[in-house]
Amino acid sequence: MRNKVILACTKCNRRNYTSMKNKQSSPDRIEVKKYCKYCNEHTIHRETK
């Protein structure tokens, strides 16, 4: 089963991206380095609840 998750910027805390995640095999939160259009730079984006 795949669930939709929201990724938020760690610098400005805005929710910029969505992604799909396999909930059963990966209970940990996702961390991805992506571009934030509000900060105008690449920052770490973390999965939110």
N, C-alpha and C positions, 0 to 999 in steps of 0.2 A: 504494500500500500504506500502510495506517495502522497505527501501532504504539502500544501503550499505554505511557504514561510516568507516573512518580510525581513529584508536586510536594512539596517539603519547605520548611518555614518557615526563613528565613534567621536569625531571632532565636533560636529554641529548637531548630532542626534536627530537628523531628519531621515525619514523613511523613504529611500530612493528606489530600491530594487525589490523584486520578488523572485523567488526561486522555488524549485521543487526538491523535496528531500525524502529519502526513504526512511521512515520513522522507525521501523523495526530493527534495522541493522546499524543505525547510527543515532543513539540517544543524545550525543553531544551537540552543542550549538555550533553552527557554521561560522567561520571567519574567513572573509575573502577581501583581497585588496582590489578596490574598484574606484572609478572616477566619480567624484562628487561635484555636481554642477554648482552647488551653493558655495563650497569651499574653493572651487577651481583648482583642485589637485587630487591626486590619488591617495585615498585613505583606506583604513581597514573598516569594513562593514561587517557588523555582527547580526546574527539572527535575534529577532525580538520575540517576545511572547505574544 
